[in-house]
Amino acid sequence: WMKNVYAPCQDKVVKEEGLSEDQKSILYFDCYPVHFGKKFHTYICTQHPNVFLVYVPA
């Protein structure tokens, strides 16, 4: 989902708005255990370093 949906959408908005290539974004996630896992967090931090994760109770 990050690779096929979120990243292309973010890239499109950055380009259309003339924003910096290193523009930050916020991704809101519900508090499911899979979203708190070390593997997921490591993936986001390494593959999508400009994305900030914010968790909200679902």
PDBQT receptor file of N, H, CA, C and O in Angstrom, charges set to zero:
ATOM      1  N   TRP A   1       0.821  -1.189   0.000  1.00  0.00    +0.000 N 
ATOM      2  CA  TRP A   1       0.000   0.000   0.000  1.00  0.00    +0.000 C 
ATOM      3  C   TRP A   1       0.865   1.253   0.000  1.00  0.00    +0.000 C 
ATOM      4  O   TRP A   1       0.586   2.195  -0.742  1.00  0.00    +0.000 OA
ATOM      5  N   MET A   2       1.890   1.277   0.806  1.00  0.00    +0.000 N 
ATOM      6  H   MET A   2       2.116   0.512   1.409  1.00  0.00    +0.000 HD
ATOM      7  CA  MET A   2       2.773   2.455   0.845  1.00  0.00    +0.000 C 
ATOM      8  C   MET A   2       3.420   2.674  -0.520  1.00  0.00    +0.000 C 
ATOM      9  O   MET A   2       3.469   3.798  -1.018  1.00  0.00    +0.000 OA
ATOM     10  N   LYS A   3       3.908   1.606  -1.111  1.00  0.00    +0.000 N 
ATOM     11  H   LYS A   3       3.868   0.693  -0.706  1.00  0.00    +0.000 HD
ATOM     12  CA  LYS A   3       4.636   1.690  -2.382  1.00  0.00    +0.000 C 
ATOM     13  C   LYS A   3       3.706   1.983  -3.563  1.00  0.00    +0.000 C 
ATOM     14  O   LYS A   3       4.058   2.757  -4.453  1.00  0.00    +0.000 OA
ATOM     15  N   ASN A   4       2.534   1.373  -3.571  1.00  0.00    +0.000 N 
ATOM     16  H   ASN A   4       2.248   0.744  -2.848  1.00  0.00    +0.000 HD
ATOM     17  CA  ASN A   4       1.646   1.465  -4.729  1.00  0.00    +0.000 C 
ATOM     18  C   ASN A   4       0.574   2.543  -4.639  1.00  0.00    +0.000 C 
ATOM     19  O   ASN A   4       0.026   2.948  -5.665  1.00  0.00    +0.000 OA
ATOM     20  N   VAL A   5       0.265   3.015  -3.439  1.00  0.00    +0.000 N 
ATOM     21  H   VAL A   5       0.710   2.686  -2.607  1.00  0.00    +0.000 HD
ATOM     22  CA  VAL A   5      -0.803   4.002  -3.281  1.00  0.00    +0.000 C 
ATOM     23  C   VAL A   5      -0.285   5.300  -2.664  1.00  0.00    +0.000 C 
ATOM     24  O   VAL A   5      -0.364   6.366  -3.274  1.00  0.00    +0.000 OA
ATOM     25  N   TYR A   6       0.244   5.194  -1.447  1.00  0.00    +0.000 N 
ATOM     26  H   TYR A   6       0.309   4.328  -0.951  1.00  0.00    +0.000 HD
ATOM     27  CA  TYR A   6       0.606   6.403  -0.704  1.00  0.00    +0.000 C 
ATOM     28  C   TYR A   6       1.750   7.187  -1.355  1.00  0.00    +0.000 C 
ATOM     29  O   TYR A   6       1.628   8.390  -1.584  1.00  0.00    +0.000 OA
ATOM     30  N   ALA A   7       2.846   6.515  -1.646  1.00  0.00    +0.000 N 
ATOM     31  H   ALA A   7       2.945   5.537  -1.459  1.00  0.00    +0.000 HD
ATOM     32  CA  ALA A   7       4.014   7.203  -2.217  1.00  0.00    +0.000 C 
ATOM     33  C   ALA A   7       3.700   7.865  -3.565  1.00  0.00    +0.000 C 
ATOM     34  O   ALA A   7       4.078   9.020  -3.761  1.00  0.00    +0.000 OA
ATOM     35  N   PRO A   8       3.025   7.186  -4.500  1.00  0.00    +0.000 N 
ATOM     36  CA  PRO A   8       2.687   7.862  -5.759  1.00  0.00    +0.000 C 
ATOM     37  C   PRO A   8       1.770   9.071  -5.553  1.00  0.00    +0.000 C 
ATOM     38  O   PRO A   8       1.926  10.096  -6.218  1.00  0.00    +0.000 OA
ATOM     39  N   CYS A   9       0.826   8.947  -4.640  1.00  0.00    +0.000 N 
ATOM     40  H   CYS A   9       0.699   8.115  -4.101  1.00  0.00    +0.000 HD
ATOM     41  CA  CYS A   9      -0.077  10.067  -4.356  1.00  0.00    +0.000 C 
ATOM     42  C   CYS A   9       0.701  11.239  -3.758  1.00  0.00    +0.000 C 
ATOM     43  O   CYS A   9       0.500  12.389  -4.148  1.00  0.00    +0.000 OA
ATOM     44  N   GLN A  10       1.578  10.944  -2.819  1.00  0.00    +0.000 N 
ATOM     45  H   GLN A  10       1.741  10.010  -2.502  1.00  0.00    +0.000 HD
ATOM     46  CA  GLN A  10       2.394  11.992  -2.208  1.00  0.00    +0.000 C 
ATOM     47  C   GLN A  10       3.284  12.649  -3.262  1.00  0.00    +0.000 C 
ATOM     48  O   GLN A  10       3.397  13.874  -3.296  1.00  0.00    +0.000 OA
ATOM     49  N   ASP A  11       3.908  11.861  -4.108  1.00  0.00    +0.000 N 
ATOM     50  H   ASP A  11       3.817  10.866  -4.081  1.00  0.00    +0.000 HD
ATOM     51  CA  ASP A  11       4.768  12.409  -5.163  1.00  0.00    +0.000 C 
ATOM     52  C   ASP A  11       3.985  13.326  -6.099  1.00  0.00    +0.000 C 
ATOM     53  O   ASP A  11       4.482  14.374  -6.512  1.00  0.00    +0.000 OA
ATOM     54  N   LYS A  12       2.765  12.927  -6.429  1.00  0.00    +0.000 N 
ATOM     55  H   LYS A  12       2.361  12.076  -6.094  1.00  0.00    +0.000 HD
ATOM     56  CA  LYS A  12       1.920  13.730  -7.309  1.00  0.00    +0.000 C 
ATOM     57  C   LYS A  12       1.589  15.082  -6.675  1.00  0.00    +0.000 C 
ATOM     58  O   LYS A  12       1.676  16.118  -7.335  1.00  0.00    +0.000 OA
ATOM     59  N   VAL A  13       1.214  15.072  -5.411  1.00  0.00    +0.000 N 
ATOM     60  H   VAL A  13       1.143  14.231  -4.875  1.00  0.00    +0.000 HD
ATOM     61  CA  VAL A  13       0.880  16.321  -4.714  1.00  0.00    +0.000 C 
ATOM     62  C   VAL A  13       2.105  17.222  -4.614  1.00  0.00    +0.000 C 
ATOM     63  O   VAL A  13       2.006  18.428  -4.840  1.00  0.00    +0.000 OA
ATOM     64  N   VAL A  14       3.249  16.655  -4.279  1.00  0.00    +0.000 N 
ATOM     65  H   VAL A  14       3.329  15.676  -4.095  1.00  0.00    +0.000 HD
ATOM     66  CA  VAL A  14       4.488  17.435  -4.172  1.00  0.00    +0.000 C 
ATOM     67  C   VAL A  14       4.798  18.108  -5.504  1.00  0.00    +0.000 C 
ATOM     68  O   VAL A  14       5.147  19.288  -5.542  1.00  0.00    +0.000 OA
ATOM     69  N   LYS A  15       4.671  17.363  -6.584  1.00  0.00    +0.000 N 
ATOM     70  H   LYS A  15       4.387  16.405  -6.552  1.00  0.00    +0.000 HD
ATOM     71  CA  LYS A  15       4.962  17.901  -7.915  1.00  0.00    +0.000 C 
ATOM     72  C   LYS A  15       3.953  18.981  -8.309  1.00  0.00    +0.000 C 
ATOM     73  O   LYS A  15       4.339  20.053  -8.774  1.00  0.00    +0.000 OA
ATOM     74  N   GLU A  16       2.663  18.700  -8.123  1.00  0.00    +0.000 N 
ATOM     75  H   GLU A  16       2.349  17.829  -7.745  1.00  0.00    +0.000 HD
ATOM     76  CA  GLU A  16       1.610  19.649  -8.501  1.00  0.00    +0.000 C 
ATOM     77  C   GLU A  16       1.684  20.958  -7.717  1.00  0.00    +0.000 C 
ATOM     78  O   GLU A  16       1.400  22.028  -8.255  1.00  0.00    +0.000 OA
ATOM     79  N   GLU A  17       2.062  20.866  -6.454  1.00  0.00    +0.000 N 
ATOM     80  H   GLU A  17       2.292  19.997  -6.016  1.00  0.00    +0.000 HD
ATOM     81  CA  GLU A  17       2.107  22.050  -5.593  1.00  0.00    +0.000 C 
ATOM     82  C   GLU A  17       3.467  22.750  -5.629  1.00  0.00    +0.000 C 
ATOM     83  O   GLU A  17       3.641  23.799  -5.010  1.00  0.00    +0.000 OA
ATOM     84  N   GLY A  18       4.423  22.175  -6.349  1.00  0.00    +0.000 N 
ATOM     85  H   GLY A  18       4.281  21.322  -6.852  1.00  0.00    +0.000 HD
ATOM     86  CA  GLY A  18       5.751  22.773  -6.439  1.00  0.00    +0.000 C 
ATOM     87  C   GLY A  18       6.501  22.748  -5.116  1.00  0.00    +0.000 C 
ATOM     88  O   GLY A  18       7.254  23.671  -4.804  1.00  0.00    +0.000 OA
ATOM     89  N   LEU A  19       6.295  21.692  -4.342  1.00  0.00    +0.000 N 
ATOM     90  H   LEU A  19       5.683  20.942  -4.595  1.00  0.00    +0.000 HD
ATOM     91  CA  LEU A  19       6.929  21.572  -3.033  1.00  0.00    +0.000 C 
ATOM     92  C   LEU A  19       8.318  20.950  -3.156  1.00  0.00    +0.000 C 
ATOM     93  O   LEU A  19       8.677  20.404  -4.199  1.00  0.00    +0.000 OA
ATOM     94  N   SER A  20       9.073  21.038  -2.099  1.00  0.00    +0.000 N 
ATOM     95  H   SER A  20       8.781  21.482  -1.251  1.00  0.00    +0.000 HD
ATOM     96  CA  SER A  20      10.417  20.475  -2.039  1.00  0.00    +0.000 C 
ATOM     97  C   SER A  20      10.357  18.952  -2.151  1.00  0.00    +0.000 C 
ATOM     98  O   SER A  20       9.411  18.326  -1.672  1.00  0.00    +0.000 OA
ATOM     99  N   GLU A  21      11.365  18.363  -2.783  1.00  0.00    +0.000 N 
ATOM    100  H   GLU A  21      12.133  18.871  -3.172  1.00  0.00    +0.000 HD
ATOM    101  CA  GLU A  21      11.429  16.905  -2.939  1.00  0.00    +0.000 C 
ATOM    102  C   GLU A  21      11.435  16.179  -1.593  1.00  0.00    +0.000 C 
ATOM    103  O   GLU A  21      10.980  15.039  -1.502  1.00  0.00    +0.000 OA
ATOM    104  N   ASP A  22      11.948  16.834  -0.550  1.00  0.00    +0.000 N 
ATOM    105  H   ASP A  22      12.317  17.761  -0.624  1.00  0.00    +0.000 HD
ATOM    106  CA  ASP A  22      11.990  16.196   0.765  1.00  0.00    +0.000 C 
ATOM    107  C   ASP A  22      10.822  16.636   1.655  1.00  0.00    +0.000 C 
ATOM    108  O   ASP A  22      10.928  16.633   2.881  1.00  0.00    +0.000 OA
ATOM    109  N   GLN A  23       9.718  17.011   1.025  1.00  0.00    +0.000 N 
ATOM    110  H   GLN A  23       9.631  17.013   0.029  1.00  0.00    +0.000 HD
ATOM    111  CA  GLN A  23       8.515  17.423   1.753  1.00  0.00    +0.000 C 
ATOM    112  C   GLN A  23       8.069  16.319   2.707  1.00  0.00    +0.000 C 
ATOM    113  O   GLN A  23       8.013  15.150   2.325  1.00  0.00    +0.000 OA
ATOM    114  N   LYS A  24       7.760  16.682   3.920  1.00  0.00    +0.000 N 
ATOM    115  H   LYS A  24       7.807  17.631   4.230  1.00  0.00    +0.000 HD
ATOM    116  CA  LYS A  24       7.292  15.730   4.925  1.00  0.00    +0.000 C 
ATOM    117  C   LYS A  24       5.788  15.515   4.772  1.00  0.00    +0.000 C 
ATOM    118  O   LYS A  24       5.078  16.370   4.243  1.00  0.00    +0.000 OA
ATOM    119  N   SER A  25       5.322  14.378   5.236  1.00  0.00    +0.000 N 
ATOM    120  H   SER A  25       5.899  13.684   5.666  1.00  0.00    +0.000 HD
ATOM    121  CA  SER A  25       3.888  14.111   5.257  1.00  0.00    +0.000 C 
ATOM    122  C   SER A  25       3.546  13.365   6.538  1.00  0.00    +0.000 C 
ATOM    123  O   SER A  25       4.408  12.763   7.179  1.00  0.00    +0.000 OA
ATOM    124  N   ILE A  26       2.282  13.419   6.889  1.00  0.00    +0.000 N 
ATOM    125  H   ILE A  26       1.583  13.908   6.368  1.00  0.00    +0.000 HD
ATOM    126  CA  ILE A  26       1.796  12.743   8.092  1.00  0.00    +0.000 C 
ATOM    127  C   ILE A  26       0.847  11.640   7.655  1.00  0.00    +0.000 C 
ATOM    128  O   ILE A  26      -0.044  11.854   6.833  1.00  0.00    +0.000 OA
ATOM    129  N   LEU A  27       1.050  10.474   8.213  1.00  0.00    +0.000 N 
ATOM    130  H   LEU A  27       1.774  10.300   8.881  1.00  0.00    +0.000 HD
ATOM    131  CA  LEU A  27       0.194   9.333   7.914  1.00  0.00    +0.000 C 
ATOM    132  C   LEU A  27      -0.484   8.902   9.212  1.00  0.00    +0.000 C 
ATOM    133  O   LEU A  27       0.180   8.465  10.152  1.00  0.00    +0.000 OA
ATOM    134  N   TYR A  28      -1.801   9.026   9.258  1.00  0.00    +0.000 N 
ATOM    135  H   TYR A  28      -2.341   9.381   8.495  1.00  0.00    +0.000 HD
ATOM    136  CA  TYR A  28      -2.572   8.633  10.435  1.00  0.00    +0.000 C 
ATOM    137  C   TYR A  28      -2.934   7.157  10.333  1.00  0.00    +0.000 C 
ATOM    138  O   TYR A  28      -3.467   6.703   9.321  1.00  0.00    +0.000 OA
ATOM    139  N   PHE A  29      -2.636   6.416  11.398  1.00  0.00    +0.000 N 
ATOM    140  H   PHE A  29      -2.202   6.784  12.220  1.00  0.00    +0.000 HD
ATOM    141  CA  PHE A  29      -2.936   4.992  11.454  1.00  0.00    +0.000 C 
ATOM    142  C   PHE A  29      -3.764   4.688  12.683  1.00  0.00    +0.000 C 
ATOM    143  O   PHE A  29      -3.628   5.338  13.720  1.00  0.00    +0.000 OA
ATOM    144  N   ASP A  30      -4.624   3.690  12.553  1.00  0.00    +0.000 N 
ATOM    145  H   ASP A  30      -4.734   3.162  11.711  1.00  0.00    +0.000 HD
ATOM    146  CA  ASP A  30      -5.328   3.224  13.736  1.00  0.00    +0.000 C 
ATOM    147  C   ASP A  30      -4.367   2.373  14.558  1.00  0.00    +0.000 C 
ATOM    148  O   ASP A  30      -3.288   2.008  14.092  1.00  0.00    +0.000 OA
ATOM    149  N   CYS A  31      -4.760   2.072  15.748  1.00  0.00    +0.000 N 
ATOM    150  H   CYS A  31      -5.636   2.369  16.127  1.00  0.00    +0.000 HD
ATOM    151  CA  CYS A  31      -3.855   1.414  16.698  1.00  0.00    +0.000 C 
ATOM    152  C   CYS A  31      -3.913  -0.108  16.649  1.00  0.00    +0.000 C 
ATOM    153  O   CYS A  31      -3.960  -0.753  17.696  1.00  0.00    +0.000 OA
ATOM    154  N   TYR A  32      -3.912  -0.687  15.471  1.00  0.00    +0.000 N 
ATOM    155  H   TYR A  32      -3.874  -0.163  14.620  1.00  0.00    +0.000 HD
ATOM    156  CA  TYR A  32      -3.843  -2.140  15.352  1.00  0.00    +0.000 C 
ATOM    157  C   TYR A  32      -2.421  -2.598  15.647  1.00  0.00    +0.000 C 
ATOM    158  O   TYR A  32      -1.463  -1.899  15.316  1.00  0.00    +0.000 OA
ATOM    159  N   PRO A  33      -2.274  -3.771  16.267  1.00  0.00    +0.000 N 
ATOM    160  CA  PRO A  33      -0.936  -4.259  16.625  1.00  0.00    +0.000 C 
ATOM    161  C   PRO A  33       0.051  -4.304  15.458  1.00  0.00    +0.000 C 
ATOM    162  O   PRO A  33       1.238  -4.039  15.647  1.00  0.00    +0.000 OA
ATOM    163  N   VAL A  34      -0.422  -4.637  14.256  1.00  0.00    +0.000 N 
ATOM    164  H   VAL A  34      -1.386  -4.853  14.102  1.00  0.00    +0.000 HD
ATOM    165  CA  VAL A  34       0.495  -4.724  13.115  1.00  0.00    +0.000 C 
ATOM    166  C   VAL A  34       1.159  -3.374  12.832  1.00  0.00    +0.000 C 
ATOM    167  O   VAL A  34       2.292  -3.335  12.352  1.00  0.00    +0.000 OA
ATOM    168  N   HIS A  35       0.477  -2.284  13.118  1.00  0.00    +0.000 N 
ATOM    169  H   HIS A  35      -0.444  -2.316  13.508  1.00  0.00    +0.000 HD
ATOM    170  CA  HIS A  35       1.039  -0.960  12.864  1.00  0.00    +0.000 C 
ATOM    171  C   HIS A  35       2.056  -0.540  13.922  1.00  0.00    +0.000 C 
ATOM    172  O   HIS A  35       2.805   0.414  13.713  1.00  0.00    +0.000 OA
ATOM    173  N   PHE A  36       2.089  -1.242  15.052  1.00  0.00    +0.000 N 
ATOM    174  H   PHE A  36       1.481  -2.017  15.221  1.00  0.00    +0.000 HD
ATOM    175  CA  PHE A  36       3.059  -0.943  16.103  1.00  0.00    +0.000 C 
ATOM    176  C   PHE A  36       4.297  -1.827  16.009  1.00  0.00    +0.000 C 
ATOM    177  O   PHE A  36       5.271  -1.606  16.728  1.00  0.00    +0.000 OA
ATOM    178  N   GLY A  37       4.268  -2.812  15.141  1.00  0.00    +0.000 N 
ATOM    179  H   GLY A  37       3.476  -2.991  14.557  1.00  0.00    +0.000 HD
ATOM    180  CA  GLY A  37       5.361  -3.768  15.050  1.00  0.00    +0.000 C 
ATOM    181  C   GLY A  37       6.678  -3.133  14.619  1.00  0.00    +0.000 C 
ATOM    182  O   GLY A  37       6.703  -2.163  13.860  1.00  0.00    +0.000 OA
ATOM    183  N   LYS A  38       7.756  -3.696  15.116  1.00  0.00    +0.000 N 
ATOM    184  H   LYS A  38       7.736  -4.484  15.732  1.00  0.00    +0.000 HD
ATOM    185  CA  LYS A  38       9.089  -3.186  14.798  1.00  0.00    +0.000 C 
ATOM    186  C   LYS A  38       9.366  -3.283  13.294  1.00  0.00    +0.000 C 
ATOM    187  O   LYS A  38       9.960  -2.376  12.712  1.00  0.00    +0.000 OA
ATOM    188  N   LYS A  39       8.940  -4.372  12.675  1.00  0.00    +0.000 N 
ATOM    189  H   LYS A  39       8.458  -5.109  13.149  1.00  0.00    +0.000 HD
ATOM    190  CA  LYS A  39       9.180  -4.570  11.243  1.00  0.00    +0.000 C 
ATOM    191  C   LYS A  39       8.519  -3.458  10.424  1.00  0.00    +0.000 C 
ATOM    192  O   LYS A  39       9.137  -2.906   9.513  1.00  0.00    +0.000 OA
ATOM    193  N   PHE A  40       7.269  -3.132  10.745  1.00  0.00    +0.000 N 
ATOM    194  H   PHE A  40       6.767  -3.580  11.484  1.00  0.00    +0.000 HD
ATOM    195  CA  PHE A  40       6.552  -2.078  10.026  1.00  0.00    +0.000 C 
ATOM    196  C   PHE A  40       7.205  -0.719  10.268  1.00  0.00    +0.000 C 
ATOM    197  O   PHE A  40       7.415   0.054   9.333  1.00  0.00    +0.000 OA
ATOM    198  N   HIS A  41       7.518  -0.440  11.514  1.00  0.00    +0.000 N 
ATOM    199  H   HIS A  41       7.347  -1.067  12.274  1.00  0.00    +0.000 HD
ATOM    200  CA  HIS A  41       8.127   0.851  11.854  1.00  0.00    +0.000 C 
ATOM    201  C   HIS A  41       9.482   1.007  11.168  1.00  0.00    +0.000 C 
ATOM    202  O   HIS A  41       9.796   2.082  10.657  1.00  0.00    +0.000 OA
ATOM    203  N   THR A  42      10.272  -0.038  11.152  1.00  0.00    +0.000 N 
ATOM    204  H   THR A  42      10.016  -0.911  11.567  1.00  0.00    +0.000 HD
ATOM    205  CA  THR A  42      11.575  -0.007  10.485  1.00  0.00    +0.000 C 
ATOM    206  C   THR A  42      11.403   0.218   8.989  1.00  0.00    +0.000 C 
ATOM    207  O   THR A  42      12.154   0.986   8.386  1.00  0.00    +0.000 OA
ATOM    208  N   TYR A  43      10.424  -0.444   8.388  1.00  0.00    +0.000 N 
ATOM    209  H   TYR A  43       9.814  -1.067   8.877  1.00  0.00    +0.000 HD
ATOM    210  CA  TYR A  43      10.149  -0.268   6.959  1.00  0.00    +0.000 C 
ATOM    211  C   TYR A  43       9.812   1.191   6.648  1.00  0.00    +0.000 C 
ATOM    212  O   TYR A  43      10.366   1.767   5.712  1.00  0.00    +0.000 OA
ATOM    213  N   ILE A  44       8.919   1.785   7.417  1.00  0.00    +0.000 N 
ATOM    214  H   ILE A  44       8.468   1.317   8.177  1.00  0.00    +0.000 HD
ATOM    215  CA  ILE A  44       8.533   3.173   7.174  1.00  0.00    +0.000 C 
ATOM    216  C   ILE A  44       9.739   4.092   7.334  1.00  0.00    +0.000 C 
ATOM    217  O   ILE A  44       9.968   4.963   6.495  1.00  0.00    +0.000 OA
ATOM    218  N   CYS A  45      10.501   3.910   8.390  1.00  0.00    +0.000 N 
ATOM    219  H   CYS A  45      10.315   3.203   9.072  1.00  0.00    +0.000 HD
ATOM    220  CA  CYS A  45      11.651   4.787   8.653  1.00  0.00    +0.000 C 
ATOM    221  C   CYS A  45      12.742   4.668   7.595  1.00  0.00    +0.000 C 
ATOM    222  O   CYS A  45      13.405   5.658   7.285  1.00  0.00    +0.000 OA
ATOM    223  N   THR A  46      12.937   3.487   7.043  1.00  0.00    +0.000 N 
ATOM    224  H   THR A  46      12.398   2.683   7.296  1.00  0.00    +0.000 HD
ATOM    225  CA  THR A  46      14.012   3.308   6.065  1.00  0.00    +0.000 C 
ATOM    226  C   THR A  46      13.566   3.576   4.632  1.00  0.00    +0.000 C 
ATOM    227  O   THR A  46      14.313   4.166   3.852  1.00  0.00    +0.000 OA
ATOM    228  N   GLN A  47      12.357   3.149   4.279  1.00  0.00    +0.000 N 
ATOM    229  H   GLN A  47      11.750   2.670   4.913  1.00  0.00    +0.000 HD
ATOM    230  CA  GLN A  47      11.892   3.288   2.902  1.00  0.00    +0.000 C 
ATOM    231  C   GLN A  47      11.123   4.580   2.632  1.00  0.00    +0.000 C 
ATOM    232  O   GLN A  47      11.035   5.027   1.488  1.00  0.00    +0.000 OA
ATOM    233  N   HIS A  48      10.573   5.171   3.678  1.00  0.00    +0.000 N 
ATOM    234  H   HIS A  48      10.645   4.808   4.607  1.00  0.00    +0.000 HD
ATOM    235  CA  HIS A  48       9.772   6.395   3.541  1.00  0.00    +0.000 C 
ATOM    236  C   HIS A  48      10.162   7.373   4.653  1.00  0.00    +0.000 C 
ATOM    237  O   HIS A  48       9.342   7.675   5.520  1.00  0.00    +0.000 OA
ATOM    238  N   PRO A  49      11.389   7.864   4.637  1.00  0.00    +0.000 N 
ATOM    239  CA  PRO A  49      11.886   8.685   5.749  1.00  0.00    +0.000 C 
ATOM    240  C   PRO A  49      11.180  10.027   5.916  1.00  0.00    +0.000 C 
ATOM    241  O   PRO A  49      11.320  10.659   6.963  1.00  0.00    +0.000 OA
ATOM    242  N   ASN A  50      10.440  10.471   4.936  1.00  0.00    +0.000 N 
ATOM    243  H   ASN A  50      10.326   9.958   4.085  1.00  0.00    +0.000 HD
ATOM    244  CA  ASN A  50       9.742  11.753   5.049  1.00  0.00    +0.000 C 
ATOM    245  C   ASN A  50       8.309  11.607   5.549  1.00  0.00    +0.000 C 
ATOM    246  O   ASN A  50       7.543  12.570   5.544  1.00  0.00    +0.000 OA
ATOM    247  N   VAL A  51       7.952  10.406   5.978  1.00  0.00    +0.000 N 
ATOM    248  H   VAL A  51       8.575   9.624   5.982  1.00  0.00    +0.000 HD
ATOM    249  CA  VAL A  51       6.606  10.154   6.491  1.00  0.00    +0.000 C 
ATOM    250  C   VAL A  51       6.656  10.070   8.014  1.00  0.00    +0.000 C 
ATOM    251  O   VAL A  51       7.432   9.302   8.584  1.00  0.00    +0.000 OA
ATOM    252  N   PHE A  52       5.822  10.866   8.655  1.00  0.00    +0.000 N 
ATOM    253  H   PHE A  52       5.192  11.489   8.192  1.00  0.00    +0.000 HD
ATOM    254  CA  PHE A  52       5.669  10.805  10.106  1.00  0.00    +0.000 C 
ATOM    255  C   PHE A  52       4.425   9.984  10.415  1.00  0.00    +0.000 C 
ATOM    256  O   PHE A  52       3.352  10.228   9.863  1.00  0.00    +0.000 OA
ATOM    257  N   LEU A  53       4.581   9.013  11.300  1.00  0.00    +0.000 N 
ATOM    258  H   LEU A  53       5.452   8.814  11.749  1.00  0.00    +0.000 HD
ATOM    259  CA  LEU A  53       3.454   8.174  11.696  1.00  0.00    +0.000 C 
ATOM    260  C   LEU A  53       2.766   8.772  12.919  1.00  0.00    +0.000 C 
ATOM    261  O   LEU A  53       3.422   9.138  13.895  1.00  0.00    +0.000 OA
ATOM    262  N   VAL A  54       1.456   8.866  12.857  1.00  0.00    +0.000 N 
ATOM    263  H   VAL A  54       0.923   8.569  12.065  1.00  0.00    +0.000 HD
ATOM    264  CA  VAL A  54       0.652   9.319  13.988  1.00  0.00    +0.000 C 
ATOM    265  C   VAL A  54      -0.401   8.247  14.226  1.00  0.00    +0.000 C 
ATOM    266  O   VAL A  54      -1.128   7.864  13.309  1.00  0.00    +0.000 OA
ATOM    267  N   TYR A  55      -0.477   7.767  15.458  1.00  0.00    +0.000 N 
ATOM    268  H   TYR A  55       0.114   8.078  16.202  1.00  0.00    +0.000 HD
ATOM    269  CA  TYR A  55      -1.429   6.717  15.796  1.00  0.00    +0.000 C 
ATOM    270  C   TYR A  55      -2.626   7.306  16.527  1.00  0.00    +0.000 C 
ATOM    271  O   TYR A  55      -2.472   8.133  17.426  1.00  0.00    +0.000 OA
ATOM    272  N   VAL A  56      -3.811   6.876  16.136  1.00  0.00    +0.000 N 
ATOM    273  H   VAL A  56      -3.936   6.205  15.406  1.00  0.00    +0.000 HD
ATOM    274  CA  VAL A  56      -5.043   7.323  16.784  1.00  0.00    +0.000 C 
ATOM    275  C   VAL A  56      -5.844   6.093  17.202  1.00  0.00    +0.000 C 
ATOM    276  O   VAL A  56      -5.822   5.075  16.510  1.00  0.00    +0.000 OA
ATOM    277  N   PRO A  57      -6.540   6.178  18.315  1.00  0.00    +0.000 N 
ATOM    278  CA  PRO A  57      -7.369   5.042  18.735  1.00  0.00    +0.000 C 
ATOM    279  C   PRO A  57      -8.475   4.782  17.714  1.00  0.00    +0.000 C 
ATOM    280  O   PRO A  57      -9.126   5.710  17.233  1.00  0.00    +0.000 OA
ATOM    281  N   ALA A  58      -8.669   3.525  17.399  1.00  0.00    +0.000 N 
ATOM    282  H   ALA A  58      -8.140   2.772  17.790  1.00  0.00    +0.000 HD
ATOM    283  CA  ALA A  58      -9.717   3.168  16.428  1.00  0.00    +0.000 C 
ATOM    284  C   ALA A  58     -10.986   2.752  17.142  1.00  0.00    +0.000 C 
ATOM    285  O   ALA A  58     -11.977   2.417  16.493  1.00  0.00    +0.000 OA
TER     286      ALA A  58
